[in-house]
Structure formats: C-alpha cells, structure tokens
Amino acid sequence: MKNDSTNATRRSIVRGMAAVTGALAMPNIARAQTPMIMKVGTPTLNDDQHEWMKIFASIVETNSKGAIKAELYPASQLGLAPRMIEGAQLGSVQVIVMPPEFLSGVDSRYEVLGAPGMFKDIGHAQRCLLSPEFNEAFLSIGSPKGLTGIGLFINAQMIINCRTKLESLADVSKKKIRVLGSAMQTEQIKRLGGTGVPMALGEVLPAVQQGTIDGVLGSLPVMTALRFYDAAKYILETEHATITVASLASKVWLEKLPKELQTIVVEAGQKASRDVYEWAIAFNDRQRKVWTDNGGEIVKLSAADHEKLTAIMKPIGEEVASRKPAEKTLFDLLKKTADTVA
C-alpha cells in the first residue's frame, strides 16, 4: 500500500511538472491572465489625436487577444505635455500622442516637421509622413531618450487664432502668440513682428481668456474641439505650414513586453496612422461650419499677402535646421521626400 501511495504521488508530481512545462511552452499571449494596462494620453479632445487613440486601442486589444487593455486619457488627463513626455520616458505612461514639436526639448530634430512651405497640401503631407525612409528615420529619433516612435500622421494646416480680428499679416505684429515650444515655430511669429510664447495646451485657454497672450498658432480642429471660439473667435487662415502628430511608446515599457506583443503595438501604431487619415480630413472639413455656427469668424489671406507670407516663411526651415548638424540631416531627408513624393 505504501509503494502504491508513493507511486501515485510520483505520478501526480510528473503530471504537474508536465503541465507547467506545457504552459511555459505556450505563447505569451495565451498565458496572460490579468491584462496589462496600456495608458494612452494626449493633450487634445474629440479630434484626430483622440480618434487615433481609439483606433489604436481597438487594434491592440483585438490582436493581443485581451493581453493588453488600453485606457485612454485625452484632454491632458495624465498631465500637461511635459509631464506626459516624462511619464513615457519613465514608463508610467505607456503611449503619448501629440505634435512632435512638443518634444523638441528632448531632441531638436522633432521640430523639422514644422518647417513652413514644405508640403503642397494635406494629402501630400500625409504621403510624405508615411514614406518608409523618412517615417523610419523620424520615428527612431527618441530611442536614445526612452521613446519609441510608433505612428506619424497629419492634423491640419496652420491657422492663427486671436482675440482680435486679423485681416492681414500686418495685424500679427506686436501680438503674443502661443507656439509649440520649438525654434521652428517661434521664428515664424518673430518674422511677422510678433512674439512666440511656448505654452502647454492645457494652459492656453486660460491665458487667452485673461489676455496673457493674444492668440494661438495652431489648427482649426483643435481650436474648435476645445471651444476656443468663446474666448478668441477670430481665425486667420495662413496655411503656411502643417500641424502633424507623432505617437510614441515608452521604450522601457515596450521592451518588457513579449516580442509578439511588441510587434502588435508597433504595427497597430502604424495602421492607426494610416486609418485615421480619412476621418481627419472629414473632421477638418466639418470644423469650419462648427466654428462659424458658434460665432467664430474665419478670414483668408489675400493673394498678395499669401505670396508675401510664402516668401517670409520659406527660408525658415533650412535656416533653423542648419544650426544643428543632425537636425539638418533630417531636414534634408524631409525635403528630399517632399520633392520626390507625388
């Protein structure tokens, strides 16, 4: 009886070891019991950045079979842009979505997409962003600083939103205009006779309401989504540059994931960047009516002023990028891409 009991115990142990070995041999996705939380943050709300987050989250959750659960935090719920960037570098925030100029303090090369006069139109901009050589080069910028680029897409063309009516380039003179904190944008306002004031998006509306600044260099969809028409109803459509958006994953978080989950996250970022384009175009078109329906006014530059603006803005990209060799190299690649992509 004792031998039978001993043998039964041995068989039980062997079966247990086999079960453990089998479990270890299974793919990591199948082993996941409790979903890993992926916090995704952006400064804006109800715009293409927010929509990208929704598309991205859906792809990741579906393809990971629930191993990763996305939590979305629009409207700076995870902190202003600098805090979100720090969180991503440390791993407490897993993915951030914002105009790359916000990251120019991490690496100045992030500002090159703000170079004025680079793209023919929105469609041309999107094709350039997704061009493999440039896309790969741009998304790799943050790797030494803990940020892995996973997506790049357009937001809209540039406008100036102001508390007082702007009808010509001359009206921008002596105005304090919020910019994204890059030399590329600060220089644009400087050459129009104004002062560029770097400021996180969450601080902008109160600053406009209080008169600390006169206006914002940005895009109509963002201004509309955040109801800027209540504080600054005047928009001057300059369309001299394009607002773009970069999505970046925390490198420390991403590299802790099993390889198959890393691939899912990166591929989802790229797919969401392609898929959001048509939504963004339709959304941009709708925002003009939303703005005017809420009492906002939109003024287009005269042909003469537009020609003058182009002449003023065109040299800025190369002049700013030339201050740093690495930035100039990326700028040259962007220019080459813009010249060759139809």
C-alpha atoms as a printed R data frame, in Angstrom:
    type eleno elety resid chain resno       x      y       z
1   ATOM     1    CA   MET     A     1   0.000  0.000   0.000
2   ATOM     2    CA   LYS     A     2   2.835  2.287   0.860
3   ATOM     3    CA   ASN     A     3   4.510  1.648  -2.543
4   ATOM     4    CA   ASP     A     4   1.207  2.301  -4.334
5   ATOM     5    CA   SER     A     5   0.827  5.579  -2.465
6   ATOM     6    CA   THR     A     6   4.394  6.577  -3.282
7   ATOM     7    CA   ASN     A     7   3.945  5.742  -6.956
8   ATOM     8    CA   ALA     A     8   0.699  7.723  -7.115
9   ATOM     9    CA   THR     A     9   2.441 10.702  -5.584
10  ATOM    10    CA   ARG     A    10   5.268 10.427  -8.104
11  ATOM    11    CA   ARG     A    11   2.796 10.230 -10.982
12  ATOM    12    CA   SER     A    12   0.993 13.306  -9.643
13  ATOM    13    CA   ILE     A    13   4.272 15.249  -9.467
14  ATOM    14    CA   VAL     A    14   5.211 14.215 -13.003
15  ATOM    15    CA   ARG     A    15   1.802 15.317 -14.319
16  ATOM    16    CA   GLY     A    16   2.179 18.661 -12.536
17  ATOM    17    CA   MET     A    17   5.634 19.207 -13.993
18  ATOM    18    CA   ALA     A    18   4.343 18.344 -17.460
19  ATOM    19    CA   ALA     A    19   1.519 20.854 -17.090
20  ATOM    20    CA   VAL     A    20   3.945 23.579 -16.043
21  ATOM    21    CA   THR     A    21   6.298 22.741 -18.921
22  ATOM    22    CA   GLY     A    22   3.384 22.850 -21.343
23  ATOM    23    CA   ALA     A    23   2.241 26.211 -20.049
24  ATOM    24    CA   LEU     A    24   5.734 27.633 -20.393
25  ATOM    25    CA   ALA     A    25   5.849 26.447 -23.978
26  ATOM    26    CA   MET     A    26   2.622 28.293 -24.860
27  ATOM    27    CA   PRO     A    27   2.793 31.736 -26.481
28  ATOM    28    CA   ASN     A    28   2.905 34.613 -24.006
29  ATOM    29    CA   ILE     A    29  -0.396 35.984 -25.306
30  ATOM    30    CA   ALA     A    30  -2.212 32.771 -24.415
31  ATOM    31    CA   ARG     A    31  -0.631 32.656 -20.922
32  ATOM    32    CA   ALA     A    32  -1.794 36.142 -19.962
33  ATOM    33    CA   GLN     A    33  -4.247 36.010 -17.062
34  ATOM    34    CA   THR     A    34  -4.576 39.645 -15.993
35  ATOM    35    CA   PRO     A    35  -4.474 42.146 -18.881
36  ATOM    36    CA   MET     A    36  -1.560 44.571 -18.924
37  ATOM    37    CA   ILE     A    37  -2.786 48.157 -18.734
38  ATOM    38    CA   MET     A    38  -1.621 50.494 -21.501
39  ATOM    39    CA   LYS     A    39  -2.285 54.148 -20.642
40  ATOM    40    CA   VAL     A    40  -2.507 56.334 -23.750
41  ATOM    41    CA   GLY     A    41  -2.502 60.117 -23.313
42  ATOM    42    CA   THR     A    42  -2.910 63.207 -25.492
43  ATOM    43    CA   PRO     A    43  -3.397 66.946 -24.798
44  ATOM    44    CA   THR     A    44  -6.485 67.267 -27.019
45  ATOM    45    CA   LEU     A    45 -10.079 66.002 -27.043
46  ATOM    46    CA   ASN     A    46 -12.532 64.829 -29.703
47  ATOM    47    CA   ASP     A    47 -10.134 65.385 -32.602
48  ATOM    48    CA   ASP     A    48  -7.896 63.237 -34.790
49  ATOM    49    CA   GLN     A    49  -5.409 62.620 -31.974
50  ATOM    50    CA   HIS     A    50  -8.217 61.288 -29.801
51  ATOM    51    CA   GLU     A    51  -9.582 59.281 -32.736
52  ATOM    52    CA   TRP     A    52  -6.144 57.774 -33.391
53  ATOM    53    CA   MET     A    53  -6.113 56.600 -29.773
54  ATOM    54    CA   LYS     A    54  -9.456 54.851 -30.212
55  ATOM    55    CA   ILE     A    55  -8.381 53.100 -33.419
56  ATOM    56    CA   PHE     A    56  -5.025 52.116 -31.918
57  ATOM    57    CA   ALA     A    57  -6.608 50.780 -28.717
58  ATOM    58    CA   SER     A    58  -9.084 48.653 -30.633
59  ATOM    59    CA   ILE     A    59  -6.363 47.108 -32.805
60  ATOM    60    CA   VAL     A    60  -4.070 46.347 -29.853
61  ATOM    61    CA   GLU     A    61  -6.805 44.824 -27.703
62  ATOM    62    CA   THR     A    62  -8.110 42.671 -30.574
63  ATOM    63    CA   ASN     A    63  -4.734 41.459 -31.842
64  ATOM    64    CA   SER     A    64  -3.360 40.812 -28.342
65  ATOM    65    CA   LYS     A    65  -6.489 38.773 -27.531
66  ATOM    66    CA   GLY     A    66  -7.040 40.886 -24.441
67  ATOM    67    CA   ALA     A    67  -3.471 40.559 -23.112
68  ATOM    68    CA   ILE     A    68  -3.225 44.372 -23.285
69  ATOM    69    CA   LYS     A    69  -6.066 46.613 -22.134
70  ATOM    70    CA   ALA     A    70  -5.953 50.236 -23.257
71  ATOM    71    CA   GLU     A    71  -7.006 53.141 -21.062
72  ATOM    72    CA   LEU     A    72  -7.451 56.412 -22.962
73  ATOM    73    CA   TYR     A    73  -6.713 59.776 -21.360
74  ATOM    74    CA   PRO     A    74  -7.443 62.738 -23.684
75  ATOM    75    CA   ALA     A    75  -7.507 66.420 -22.669
76  ATOM    76    CA   SER     A    76  -4.252 66.296 -20.653
77  ATOM    77    CA   GLN     A    77  -5.754 63.986 -18.032
78  ATOM    78    CA   LEU     A    78  -2.292 62.494 -17.490
79  ATOM    79    CA   GLY     A    79  -0.752 65.955 -17.085
80  ATOM    80    CA   LEU     A    80   0.445 68.668 -19.417
81  ATOM    81    CA   ALA     A    81   2.648 67.661 -22.348
82  ATOM    82    CA   PRO     A    82   5.986 67.888 -20.480
83  ATOM    83    CA   ARG     A    83   4.663 65.587 -17.727
84  ATOM    84    CA   MET     A    84   3.288 63.103 -20.252
85  ATOM    85    CA   ILE     A    85   6.638 63.010 -22.038
86  ATOM    86    CA   GLU     A    86   8.471 62.410 -18.749
87  ATOM    87    CA   GLY     A    87   5.963 59.700 -17.855
88  ATOM    88    CA   ALA     A    88   6.576 57.942 -21.153
89  ATOM    89    CA   GLN     A    89  10.346 58.109 -20.679
90  ATOM    90    CA   LEU     A    90   9.994 56.604 -17.189
91  ATOM    91    CA   GLY     A    91   7.380 54.026 -18.177
92  ATOM    92    CA   SER     A    92   4.478 55.279 -16.026
93  ATOM    93    CA   VAL     A    93   2.676 56.365 -19.231
94  ATOM    94    CA   GLN     A    94   2.811 53.802 -21.996
95  ATOM    95    CA   VAL     A    95   1.894 55.797 -25.138
96  ATOM    96    CA   ILE     A    96   1.695 59.541 -25.861
97  ATOM    97    CA   VAL     A    97   0.125 61.275 -28.868
98  ATOM    98    CA   MET     A    98   0.975 64.911 -29.676
99  ATOM    99    CA   PRO     A    99   2.556 67.283 -32.204
100 ATOM   100    CA   PRO     A   100   6.263 66.398 -32.302
101 ATOM   101    CA   GLU     A   101   7.312 69.995 -31.671
102 ATOM   102    CA   PHE     A   102   6.380 69.402 -28.019
103 ATOM   103    CA   LEU     A   103   9.347 67.041 -27.921
104 ATOM   104    CA   SER     A   104  11.910 69.476 -29.318
105 ATOM   105    CA   GLY     A   105  13.380 69.772 -25.814
106 ATOM   106    CA   VAL     A   106  14.082 66.038 -25.901
107 ATOM   107    CA   ASP     A   107  15.670 66.269 -29.352
108 ATOM   108    CA   SER     A   108  15.565 69.307 -31.648
109 ATOM   109    CA   ARG     A   109  15.022 67.074 -34.706
110 ATOM   110    CA   TYR     A   110  11.398 66.674 -33.659
111 ATOM   111    CA   GLU     A   111  10.751 70.220 -34.886
112 ATOM   112    CA   VAL     A   112  11.585 69.646 -38.563
113 ATOM   113    CA   LEU     A   113   8.003 68.751 -39.499
114 ATOM   114    CA   GLY     A   114   7.009 72.266 -38.501
115 ATOM   115    CA   ALA     A   115   9.091 73.746 -41.325
116 ATOM   116    CA   PRO     A   116   6.822 76.094 -43.304
117 ATOM   117    CA   GLY     A   117   6.219 75.673 -47.012
118 ATOM   118    CA   MET     A   118   7.312 72.035 -47.054
119 ATOM   119    CA   PHE     A   119   4.125 70.346 -48.295
120 ATOM   120    CA   LYS     A   120   1.823 71.084 -51.241
121 ATOM   121    CA   ASP     A   121  -1.329 70.187 -49.299
122 ATOM   122    CA   ILE     A   122  -2.643 67.851 -46.593
123 ATOM   123    CA   GLY     A   123  -2.632 64.784 -48.830
124 ATOM   124    CA   HIS     A   124   0.963 65.413 -49.862
125 ATOM   125    CA   ALA     A   125   1.922 65.847 -46.204
126 ATOM   126    CA   GLN     A   126   0.392 62.509 -45.216
127 ATOM   127    CA   ARG     A   127   2.144 60.680 -48.057
128 ATOM   128    CA   CYS     A   128   5.472 62.198 -47.037
129 ATOM   129    CA   LEU     A   129   4.982 61.220 -43.389
130 ATOM   130    CA   LEU     A   130   4.288 57.606 -44.371
131 ATOM   131    CA   SER     A   131   7.161 57.391 -46.859
132 ATOM   132    CA   PRO     A   132   9.185 54.457 -45.435
133 ATOM   133    CA   GLU     A   133  12.633 56.064 -45.349
134 ATOM   134    CA   PHE     A   134  11.517 59.288 -43.680
135 ATOM   135    CA   ASN     A   135   8.981 57.560 -41.415
136 ATOM   136    CA   GLU     A   136  11.596 55.178 -40.060
137 ATOM   137    CA   ALA     A   137  14.180 57.933 -39.573
138 ATOM   138    CA   PHE     A   138  11.755 60.238 -37.777
139 ATOM   139    CA   LEU     A   139  10.250 57.576 -35.507
140 ATOM   140    CA   SER     A   140  13.716 56.473 -34.364
141 ATOM   141    CA   ILE     A   141  14.682 59.927 -33.041
142 ATOM   142    CA   GLY     A   142  13.618 59.331 -29.448
143 ATOM   143    CA   SER     A   143  15.079 55.849 -28.987
144 ATOM   144    CA   PRO     A   144  18.180 57.035 -27.036
145 ATOM   145    CA   LYS     A   145  15.863 59.082 -24.788
146 ATOM   146    CA   GLY     A   146  13.427 56.274 -23.954
147 ATOM   147    CA   LEU     A   147  10.799 56.899 -26.634
148 ATOM   148    CA   THR     A   148   9.918 54.512 -29.458
149 ATOM   149    CA   GLY     A   149   8.005 56.118 -32.313
150 ATOM   150    CA   ILE     A   150   5.048 54.039 -33.496
151 ATOM   151    CA   GLY     A   151   2.987 56.451 -35.586
152 ATOM   152    CA   LEU     A   152   3.029 59.661 -37.586
153 ATOM   153    CA   PHE     A   153   0.037 61.400 -39.188
154 ATOM   154    CA   ILE     A   154  -1.364 64.811 -40.121
155 ATOM   155    CA   ASN     A   155  -3.655 67.059 -38.106
156 ATOM   156    CA   ALA     A   156  -4.431 70.082 -40.300
157 ATOM   157    CA   GLN     A   157  -2.963 73.146 -41.946
158 ATOM   158    CA   MET     A   158  -1.805 76.068 -39.851
159 ATOM   159    CA   ILE     A   159  -4.014 78.938 -38.701
160 ATOM   160    CA   ILE     A   160  -3.654 81.818 -36.246
161 ATOM   161    CA   ASN     A   161  -6.471 82.122 -33.727
162 ATOM   162    CA   CYS     A   162  -6.729 85.504 -31.996
163 ATOM   163    CA   ARG     A   163  -8.850 87.551 -29.597
164 ATOM   164    CA   THR     A   164  -8.884 90.466 -32.013
165 ATOM   165    CA   LYS     A   165  -9.621 90.327 -35.713
166 ATOM   166    CA   LEU     A   166  -6.719 89.580 -38.021
167 ATOM   167    CA   GLU     A   167  -7.219 90.561 -41.635
168 ATOM   168    CA   SER     A   168  -3.638 90.815 -42.891
169 ATOM   169    CA   LEU     A   169  -0.095 89.835 -41.996
170 ATOM   170    CA   ALA     A   170   0.462 93.293 -40.569
171 ATOM   171    CA   ASP     A   171  -2.161 92.588 -37.895
172 ATOM   172    CA   VAL     A   172   0.066 89.891 -36.339
173 ATOM   173    CA   SER     A   173   2.716 92.470 -35.479
174 ATOM   174    CA   LYS     A   174   3.243 93.027 -31.720
175 ATOM   175    CA   LYS     A   175   0.903 90.157 -30.824
176 ATOM   176    CA   LYS     A   176   1.858 87.493 -28.257
177 ATOM   177    CA   ILE     A   177   1.076 84.193 -29.931
178 ATOM   178    CA   ARG     A   178   1.310 80.775 -28.301
179 ATOM   179    CA   VAL     A   179   3.597 78.332 -30.115
180 ATOM   180    CA   LEU     A   180   4.546 74.691 -29.519
181 ATOM   181    CA   GLY     A   181   7.919 75.462 -27.981
182 ATOM   182    CA   SER     A   182  10.149 74.835 -30.971
183 ATOM   183    CA   ALA     A   183  12.519 77.309 -32.592
184 ATOM   184    CA   MET     A   184  10.836 76.492 -35.907
185 ATOM   185    CA   GLN     A   185   7.516 77.941 -34.706
186 ATOM   186    CA   THR     A   186   8.934 80.755 -32.587
187 ATOM   187    CA   GLU     A   187  10.838 82.046 -35.600
188 ATOM   188    CA   GLN     A   188   7.658 82.119 -37.707
189 ATOM   189    CA   ILE     A   189   5.922 84.514 -35.329
190 ATOM   190    CA   LYS     A   190   9.088 86.566 -34.879
191 ATOM   191    CA   ARG     A   191   9.293 87.219 -38.625
192 ATOM   192    CA   LEU     A   192   5.737 88.501 -38.602
193 ATOM   193    CA   GLY     A   193   6.678 91.024 -35.918
194 ATOM   194    CA   GLY     A   194   5.060 89.167 -33.042
195 ATOM   195    CA   THR     A   195   6.328 87.229 -30.017
196 ATOM   196    CA   GLY     A   196   6.092 83.442 -29.854
197 ATOM   197    CA   VAL     A   197   5.167 82.208 -26.377
198 ATOM   198    CA   PRO     A   198   5.768 78.466 -25.755
199 ATOM   199    CA   MET     A   199   2.956 77.029 -23.657
200 ATOM   200    CA   ALA     A   200   1.356 73.651 -22.938
201 ATOM   201    CA   LEU     A   201  -2.110 73.291 -24.439
202 ATOM   202    CA   GLY     A   202  -3.846 72.942 -21.083
203 ATOM   203    CA   GLU     A   203  -2.630 76.437 -20.117
204 ATOM   204    CA   VAL     A   204  -3.585 78.183 -23.345
205 ATOM   205    CA   LEU     A   205  -7.307 78.838 -22.990
206 ATOM   206    CA   PRO     A   206  -6.997 80.489 -19.532
207 ATOM   207    CA   ALA     A   207  -4.103 82.587 -20.868
208 ATOM   208    CA   VAL     A   208  -6.231 83.740 -23.814
209 ATOM   209    CA   GLN     A   209  -9.206 84.486 -21.547
210 ATOM   210    CA   GLN     A   210  -7.041 86.514 -19.182
211 ATOM   211    CA   GLY     A   211  -5.264 88.376 -22.003
212 ATOM   212    CA   THR     A   212  -1.845 86.995 -21.067
213 ATOM   213    CA   ILE     A   213  -1.478 86.068 -24.730
214 ATOM   214    CA   ASP     A   214  -3.323 87.387 -27.766
215 ATOM   215    CA   GLY     A   215  -3.699 84.209 -29.736
216 ATOM   216    CA   VAL     A   216  -2.550 80.763 -30.794
217 ATOM   217    CA   LEU     A   217  -0.601 79.312 -33.708
218 ATOM   218    CA   GLY     A   218  -2.379 76.019 -34.309
219 ATOM   219    CA   SER     A   219  -5.072 74.194 -36.243
220 ATOM   220    CA   LEU     A   220  -8.801 74.787 -36.613
221 ATOM   221    CA   PRO     A   221  -9.869 71.276 -35.452
222 ATOM   222    CA   VAL     A   222  -8.055 71.641 -32.129
223 ATOM   223    CA   MET     A   223  -9.402 75.155 -31.554
224 ATOM   224    CA   THR     A   224 -12.937 74.001 -32.325
225 ATOM   225    CA   ALA     A   225 -12.796 70.831 -30.213
226 ATOM   226    CA   LEU     A   226 -11.667 72.869 -27.191
227 ATOM   227    CA   ARG     A   227 -14.259 75.631 -27.832
228 ATOM   228    CA   PHE     A   228 -11.759 78.441 -28.290
229 ATOM   229    CA   TYR     A   229 -14.445 80.381 -30.154
230 ATOM   230    CA   ASP     A   230 -15.822 81.501 -26.773
231 ATOM   231    CA   ALA     A   231 -12.584 83.323 -25.880
232 ATOM   232    CA   ALA     A   232 -10.982 84.102 -29.241
233 ATOM   233    CA   LYS     A   233 -13.390 83.932 -32.153
234 ATOM   234    CA   TYR     A   234 -11.127 85.224 -34.934
235 ATOM   235    CA   ILE     A   235  -9.112 82.922 -37.193
236 ATOM   236    CA   LEU     A   236  -6.660 83.951 -39.900
237 ATOM   237    CA   GLU     A   237  -6.124 81.074 -42.330
238 ATOM   238    CA   THR     A   238  -2.455 81.260 -43.247
239 ATOM   239    CA   GLU     A   239  -1.957 77.609 -44.307
240 ATOM   240    CA   HIS     A   240   1.784 78.223 -44.452
241 ATOM   241    CA   ALA     A   241   2.671 75.015 -42.604
242 ATOM   242    CA   THR     A   242   1.137 71.736 -41.475
243 ATOM   243    CA   ILE     A   243   0.425 70.527 -37.952
244 ATOM   244    CA   THR     A   244   1.486 66.889 -37.646
245 ATOM   245    CA   VAL     A   245   1.134 64.342 -34.840
246 ATOM   246    CA   ALA     A   246   3.577 61.747 -33.520
247 ATOM   247    CA   SER     A   247   2.678 58.731 -31.394
248 ATOM   248    CA   LEU     A   248   5.404 57.376 -29.150
249 ATOM   249    CA   ALA     A   249   5.559 54.381 -26.839
250 ATOM   250    CA   SER     A   250   7.577 54.180 -23.650
251 ATOM   251    CA   LYS     A   251  10.692 52.231 -24.631
252 ATOM   252    CA   VAL     A   252  11.209 50.849 -21.126
253 ATOM   253    CA   TRP     A   253   7.625 49.531 -21.126
254 ATOM   254    CA   LEU     A   254   7.669 48.262 -24.699
255 ATOM   255    CA   GLU     A   255  10.884 46.289 -24.272
256 ATOM   256    CA   LYS     A   256   9.490 44.470 -21.233
257 ATOM   257    CA   LEU     A   257   6.674 43.047 -23.339
258 ATOM   258    CA   PRO     A   258   6.998 39.655 -25.035
259 ATOM   259    CA   LYS     A   259   8.232 40.045 -28.607
260 ATOM   260    CA   GLU     A   260   4.847 39.206 -30.137
261 ATOM   261    CA   LEU     A   261   3.157 41.930 -28.087
262 ATOM   262    CA   GLN     A   262   5.860 44.441 -29.021
263 ATOM   263    CA   THR     A   263   5.137 43.717 -32.667
264 ATOM   264    CA   ILE     A   264   1.395 44.101 -32.140
265 ATOM   265    CA   VAL     A   265   1.827 47.535 -30.501
266 ATOM   266    CA   VAL     A   266   4.198 48.870 -33.177
267 ATOM   267    CA   GLU     A   267   2.137 47.563 -36.086
268 ATOM   268    CA   ALA     A   268  -1.061 48.917 -34.516
269 ATOM   269    CA   GLY     A   269   0.525 52.375 -34.295
270 ATOM   270    CA   GLN     A   270   1.379 52.324 -37.979
271 ATOM   271    CA   LYS     A   271  -2.038 51.019 -39.026
272 ATOM   272    CA   ALA     A   272  -3.896 53.581 -36.907
273 ATOM   273    CA   SER     A   273  -1.798 56.330 -38.521
274 ATOM   274    CA   ARG     A   274  -2.995 55.227 -41.954
275 ATOM   275    CA   ASP     A   275  -6.580 54.540 -40.916
276 ATOM   276    CA   VAL     A   276  -7.163 57.888 -39.165
277 ATOM   277    CA   TYR     A   277  -6.423 59.936 -42.302
278 ATOM   278    CA   GLU     A   278  -9.866 59.835 -43.945
279 ATOM   279    CA   TRP     A   279 -11.535 60.529 -40.602
280 ATOM   280    CA   ALA     A   280  -9.250 63.529 -40.040
281 ATOM   281    CA   ILE     A   281  -9.988 65.008 -43.467
282 ATOM   282    CA   ALA     A   282 -13.756 64.730 -42.968
283 ATOM   283    CA   PHE     A   283 -13.449 66.104 -39.435
284 ATOM   284    CA   ASN     A   284 -11.386 69.078 -40.597
285 ATOM   285    CA   ASP     A   285 -13.993 69.938 -43.207
286 ATOM   286    CA   ARG     A   286 -16.781 69.889 -40.611
287 ATOM   287    CA   GLN     A   287 -14.954 72.178 -38.207
288 ATOM   288    CA   ARG     A   288 -15.271 75.271 -40.379
289 ATOM   289    CA   LYS     A   289 -19.056 75.122 -40.016
290 ATOM   290    CA   VAL     A   290 -18.828 74.332 -36.305
291 ATOM   291    CA   TRP     A   291 -16.619 77.378 -35.803
292 ATOM   292    CA   THR     A   292 -18.859 79.803 -37.684
293 ATOM   293    CA   ASP     A   293 -22.060 78.292 -36.216
294 ATOM   294    CA   ASN     A   294 -20.705 79.206 -32.782
295 ATOM   295    CA   GLY     A   295 -19.996 82.820 -33.671
296 ATOM   296    CA   GLY     A   296 -16.439 82.404 -34.834
297 ATOM   297    CA   GLU     A   297 -15.062 84.208 -37.874
298 ATOM   298    CA   ILE     A   298 -12.580 82.925 -40.461
299 ATOM   299    CA   VAL     A   299 -10.536 85.229 -42.701
300 ATOM   300    CA   LYS     A   300  -8.400 84.009 -45.602
301 ATOM   301    CA   LEU     A   301  -5.272 85.908 -46.542
302 ATOM   302    CA   SER     A   302  -5.399 87.962 -49.700
303 ATOM   303    CA   ALA     A   303  -3.424 86.627 -52.663
304 ATOM   304    CA   ALA     A   304  -0.832 89.376 -52.217
305 ATOM   305    CA   ASP     A   305  -0.413 88.637 -48.505
306 ATOM   306    CA   HIS     A   306  -0.206 84.897 -49.148
307 ATOM   307    CA   GLU     A   307   2.617 85.443 -51.642
308 ATOM   308    CA   LYS     A   308   4.372 87.691 -49.160
309 ATOM   309    CA   LEU     A   309   3.927 85.142 -46.361
310 ATOM   310    CA   THR     A   310   5.401 82.366 -48.501
311 ATOM   311    CA   ALA     A   311   8.472 84.474 -49.197
312 ATOM   312    CA   ILE     A   312   8.892 85.216 -45.480
313 ATOM   313    CA   MET     A   313   8.362 81.662 -44.264
314 ATOM   314    CA   LYS     A   314  10.059 79.512 -46.894
315 ATOM   315    CA   PRO     A   315  13.668 80.048 -45.696
316 ATOM   316    CA   ILE     A   316  12.913 79.378 -42.020
317 ATOM   317    CA   GLY     A   317  13.102 75.575 -42.134
318 ATOM   318    CA   GLU     A   318  16.588 75.333 -43.554
319 ATOM   319    CA   GLU     A   319  17.910 78.264 -41.513
320 ATOM   320    CA   VAL     A   320  16.705 76.793 -38.193
321 ATOM   321    CA   ALA     A   321  17.690 73.208 -39.040
322 ATOM   322    CA   SER     A   322  21.185 74.296 -40.131
323 ATOM   323    CA   ARG     A   323  22.036 75.302 -36.570
324 ATOM   324    CA   LYS     A   324  22.489 71.605 -35.654
325 ATOM   325    CA   PRO     A   325  24.046 69.035 -37.998
326 ATOM   326    CA   ALA     A   326  21.767 66.121 -37.022
327 ATOM   327    CA   GLU     A   327  18.692 68.277 -37.478
328 ATOM   328    CA   LYS     A   328  19.931 69.482 -40.864
329 ATOM   329    CA   THR     A   329  20.413 65.871 -41.989
330 ATOM   330    CA   LEU     A   330  16.814 65.004 -41.118
331 ATOM   331    CA   PHE     A   331  15.549 68.234 -42.673
332 ATOM   332    CA   ASP     A   332  17.362 67.384 -45.899
333 ATOM   333    CA   LEU     A   333  15.737 63.944 -45.903
334 ATOM   334    CA   LEU     A   334  12.325 65.555 -45.390
335 ATOM   335    CA   LYS     A   335  12.948 67.990 -48.235
336 ATOM   336    CA   LYS     A   336  14.104 65.161 -50.494
337 ATOM   337    CA   THR     A   337  10.973 63.204 -49.574
338 ATOM   338    CA   ALA     A   338   8.701 66.187 -50.245
339 ATOM   339    CA   ASP     A   339  10.384 66.772 -53.606
340 ATOM   340    CA   THR     A   340  10.067 63.153 -54.757
341 ATOM   341    CA   VAL     A   341   6.702 62.045 -53.323
342 ATOM   342    CA   ALA     A   342   3.880 62.863 -55.733
